[in-house]
Amino acid sequence: ELEKQLRQSDEGIGALVIYHILPQSQGYNKLKPGDIILKINNQWVTQFNKLEALLDKSVDQTISIEIIRSKKRHQYSIKVENLHGYTPKSYLTISNAIIHDLSYQLVRHLPTIPEGVYLANSGYMFAAANIAKGTIISQINETKIKNLEDFNQAINKIADGDSFTLRFAAYTEPNRQQIGTVKMDRLWFKAEICKRNNKTGHWPCKKLMAGQQQALKTNREKLFP
């Protein structure tokens, strides 16, 4: 009966099968890989173009999706999320390193979404500490790092030339945490944070704070005259 209904739909034969569910997404605890999509908002959907069109016009709205799993039909209400929300809106560069928030393209392959920022290029000071690109940074000294703003605030407290501890993990092994020591270096390369302008498509940059060098230097002189 179901096959007959599919064949009678105005989209011909065939069906769409769910291949992967993004961890912690709206549909993560409802849909499963292998589910066959039947309808969205009570419309038969057997072609990707129609699926894409329906989802695009339903961003930030709740849709009804009907699927078949193990010969049983199920229906769920799921909010359509905006993928731009999983796209980094800014990046930070320091000591020729590039750091940004985790993107959809990265986390879609992981079983869970880790907290932290992504080291896209290790530059000088991270490479000198044997911390390679493709690393997820989750802590600086005692500060937990959840996003790029946390990272920016944490490094603003570190004086140039001072060492700081870093908790990190390789992107391919997010649960295998490591600890490293990095020496802050703002001398030879630009230290900037660049944010995307959605109207122009440009990424205007702003210099980072110089850190607490003078204050820390004064404290060191007090401790070690």
N, C-alpha and C positions, 0 to 999 in steps of 0.2 A: 504493500500500500504506500509506504513512504517513497519507494523508488518510483512508483507511478506518479506521485505528487511532484517529485523532483523533475521528472521528464515532462510533466505538463506545465511546469513553470515556464515563463517566457525567456529563460536564460539557457535553455538547452540542458545537456547532461553534465554530470560532474559534481564535485562538492569540495569545499574548503576544509582543511584539517588544521587544527591548532598544533603548531610545532614546538613553541616555547612560551613560557609565561615569565614576565619580568618579575623578579623577587620583590615583595612588598608593594606590588602594584594593586590596583583596585580589584582585579580579577584573580589575584594569586591564590586565594583560598576557595575560589569557586570553579574556575575553569582548570582543565588539565591537558597536558600534551596528549594528542590522539583524539580529542573531542572533535566531532564533525559539526560544523556550523550549519544550521538549518535556516533560521530566520533572525532578523534584527528588526525590532519594532514591527513585528508581524509581517515583514516582507521577506520573501524567499531570497537568499543570498547564496549564489553558487559561483560567482566570479569575483576576482579580486578588485576589479575596477569599481563595482557597485559597493563592495565592503568599504573600500577606501573613501568613497564619496559619502557614504552614510556616517562613517566615523568622523570625517573632517567637518561635517556640518553639525556634529553633536558634541564638539569639544566642550568640556566643563558641564555637560548635561548627562543625565542618567538614561541609559538605553535598556531595552529588553532584548536579551539574546537567548535564543533557543538552540540547544545542541542535542546531539545524540551520543550517548556513552554506554558501551556494553549493551546495545540494543534497547536502551531506555532513554526516553526523551526528558530533558531537564530544561528549566527556564530560570534565568537569573536577571536581576537588575544590577547593572554595573555602570559606574560613572566613567565617562571617557576622559582620560587625563590628557593634558597638553604636553607633547613631547618637548616643546621649547622649555618647559620647566625643568627638564633633565639635561638641558644644554648649558654649558658654562657661559655666564654672561660677562665674566672678567677673568683675567689672568695676571699673575704677578711674576716679575722677573727680578732676580737678584743674583749677583755673582755669575751671570750668564746662565743661570738656571731658570726654568719655566715651570710654574706651579699653577694649577687650576683645580676647580671642583671636579668631582667625578661626573662623567657624562653618561648618557643613555647607552652609547655605543660600547662603553667599558663595562657597566654594571649588568648589562643584559646577559652576559655569559657567566655571571657569578651566582652561587646558590643563595646568597644574601647580599644586601647592600652594605658594605663596610662604611664606617665613619672615617673621615679624613680627607686629605687633598692629594692630588695626583702629581707626581714629579715627572713631567713630560720630558724634561731635559735636565741632566744632572749638573751641567755647568762646571764651574771651577771648584767651589767650596764643598759641594756634595760629592763630586768625583774624588776629591782629595781624601774624603772620609770613606771611600769605597762604597758609596751609596749610589746605585745605578738608577738610570731612568726607568720608568715603569714601576716605581715604588709608590706605595700609599703611606703617607705620613699621618700618624694619628695622635702624636703627642710631642710637645716641645717643653723640655724641663718638666715642670709640674702641671702644665696647661694642656688639657685635652683639646684636640683639634678636630672639629666637626666640619668646618668649611673654610673657604679662603679668607673670610673676615677674621676668624679665629687665628689663622696662621699669620696674617698681617699684624694683628695686635700682639701676638707672641714675639715675633721678631723685632717689633718696635721697642721691646724692653731689653734687647740684647745689644751691648756695646760692640762697636767694631773692634775686632781682634779678640773678643772674648769667646770662650768655648761654651757650647750648650749641648745637652743630651737630646737625642731624637729617638722616638719609638716609631718603627716603620715595619712594613712587610712588602714583599714582592706582590705585584698585582695578581700574578698567577697563583700565589699561595697566601691569601689574605689572612689566614688564621695562624700563620707561622711568624709571630712577632719577633723583631730583633731590636737591639739597642745600639746606638752609635753615638759618637762624639764628633761634632762639627765646629769648626772655627769660623766665626762670622767674618765675612770679607765684603765690604762695600766699596773698596778702593778702586778696582780696575774696571768695573762694569756698572752699567746703569742699574739703579734700584727703583723700579716703577710698578705701579698697578694700573692696568689698562682695562677699561670697561667699554663694552659694545654699545654704540649708538644705533638703535634700531631704525632710526629715520635715515641716517646717512650710510649706515653699514660700516662706518669707520670705528677704530678702537683708540680713542684719545687716551693718553697716558698721563699719570700724575706721579710726581716723585714721592717715594716713600720717606717716612720720617728717618732722621739720621740715627735714631736709637738713643739710648740713655748714656752715651759715652761720657759726657762731661760729669754727670752725676755719679756714675760708677767710678770714674777715675778719682773723683774727690773722695769717695768712700774708701777706695784702696789706699789713697795717701794717708787717710786717717788710721787705717788698720796697720799699714806697713810704711811708716815714715822713713 
